[in-house]
Amino acid sequence: MTQRVELAAVMDRLAIDSLITEYAVTVDDGDWNAYQQLFTPDGRADYSSAGGIDASAPEVARWLAGTMELFPMRQHLIVNRKLRFGTLDQDIGDTAHVQADYVNPMRYTPRQGDSDGGTESTAPDFIFGGRYAFTALRTHDGWRLRQVTVREKWRSLSKPREA
C-alpha cells in the first residue's frame, strides 16, 4: 500500500471509531435528534434481542426516548471493536462492519406510584452486556450508520440500595 492509501485507511478507521463513540454518547445523553443524524436516511436499529424494537432510526429514537426515561443514569462502554471494510459498487472501503462488545450499566428510577413509592434510593441498578453489529456507509456527509443490531448476551439486576 502507498502512504496515501494507508493514511486514508487510518482516517476512515478514526472516523468510524468516532461514529461509534458518538452513538454511545447520544444514547447515554438522551440526545435523540443527534442519534437520528448518525444514521443514513434508510438507517435502522434492531434492539429486539434486548426486548426492544426493530425499526427505522426515527422510530427507534422515539421508542428510546420513552423507554430511557426510566433510566436517567446510563453509560455505554463499547469495547473490543473489530472493523472490516466492505465494498459497494465495486469500490473498496465504502462500507464498514464493526463488531463491538458492550457493557451498559443503568440506574432505574421508578415513576411516582410504582410499588416502591418512587424513591430513587431503593431503585435497583441494571447491567446489560452483549455485542453490537454496526454497518456504516460512507456518505457525502461522512460515515453514517446504516444498521445497528444489538445482541444482548446477559443482564444483571443489583439488589436495591439501602435508604
N, C-alpha and C positions, 0 to 999 in steps of 0.2 A: 504494500500500500504506500501511496505517496503521503508526505506530511500533510498535504491539504486534505486528503480523504480521511486520514487519521484524526485531524483536528475537527472536521465536520462530524465524525462519529462521536467524538468526545463531547462536542457541543450538543448533539442530539441526546446523548445519554444524560447530560446535566439538565437539559430542558424537560425530559421525561421524568427524571427524578423530582424536579421542581413541581411538575404537574401532579404527581402522586402525593407529594407533601401538601400541596395546596388543597387537594381533595380532602385529606385528613383534617386540615385546619378549618376548612369551610364547614364540615360536618360538626366538628367539636365546637366551633363558634356559633353554629346555627345560622350561617350566612347563606340562605337558600338561593338568593339571586346569584351570588358568586358561584355557588355549587352548579347551577344550571349553565353558567358561562363556561365551565370547564369541559362541557360536552359538545360534540358535533350536533347539528340540527336534528339528526336522526338517532342521537345517542340514547342508550338505555342503561338501566341498572337493574340487577336481579338480586334482591335480598330475601328470596323465598326460603333459602335454607336456614335463615335466622328468624323465620316467622313473619317475614315482610312480604313485599310485593315485587313483581317483575313488570316493569313498565317504562315508559319514556322518562327522560330526565325531569321534565316539568312535573309529571305525575308523581314521580318518586320524591321530588323536592317537597311537594305539598304533603305527601304522606309522612316524610321525615319531620317536617315542621310540626305536625300534630303529635307524632309519636315521641319525639325528642323533648317535648315539653315535660314529660315525666322524668327526664334525666338531665337536669340542668348542669350537672357536672360530668363531663365526659372527656376522654383523652385517648385518641387513637395512636398507637405505636405501631408503625408499619416497618417491618424489618425483613432481612433476607431477600432482598429484591433481586430477581433473576430476570434479565432483559434479553430479548432476542428481537431482531428486526425482521420484518416480513416484506412481502412485495405487493405492489398494487400497480396494475397496468404496466407490468414488466420493469418498473423502476424499483431498485433495491432501496430499502430504507424509508418507504412511505408509510409503513405501518410498524407498530411496535407492540409486542406482547410482553406483559410484565406479570410474573407470579411473585406474590409477596405475602409473607405471614403477617398476622396482626394479633395484637393483644389490645383489648378495649375495655378498660375499667370505666364504669359509670355509676353515679350515685342516683338512686331513686328518691324522688320527693313525692310522697303521696299527696293527692289533691284533698282539699278540705272535705270532710265527710267520709273519707276512706276509713277502713277498720281501725287504724291506729290513731285516728283523730287528726291526721295531717301534720304530726310533729316530725320535723326533719331529723331530730336527734336519734330517733329509733328506727329510721328507714334503713333497709338493707342496702348493701353495695352489690353490684353485679360485675363480673369479669367475664368477658367473652373472648374466645380465641378461634382462629381459623386461618383461612388463606383467601386472598383476593386474586382474581384473574382480571387484569386490565387489558383492554385493547385500545391503543391510541392511534390516531391518524394525523399525519402532517397536513395542516391546512394553511391557507394564506395568512391566517392569524396566529400561526404557531401550532404546536401539538395540542390536540384535544382528545378527550375520551370518547370513544365510540361505544364501548361496552364495559361495564363493571359488574363482575359476578362475585358475590360473597359466598364462600363455602365455610359455614360455621362448623368447627370441629368439636368445640366444647364450651361449656359455660359453668360458672360457679356463682353461688349466692352466698354472701357472707352472713354471719349472724348479725342481728340488729345491734347497733351500738348502744351502749348504756347511756341513759339520760343524765 
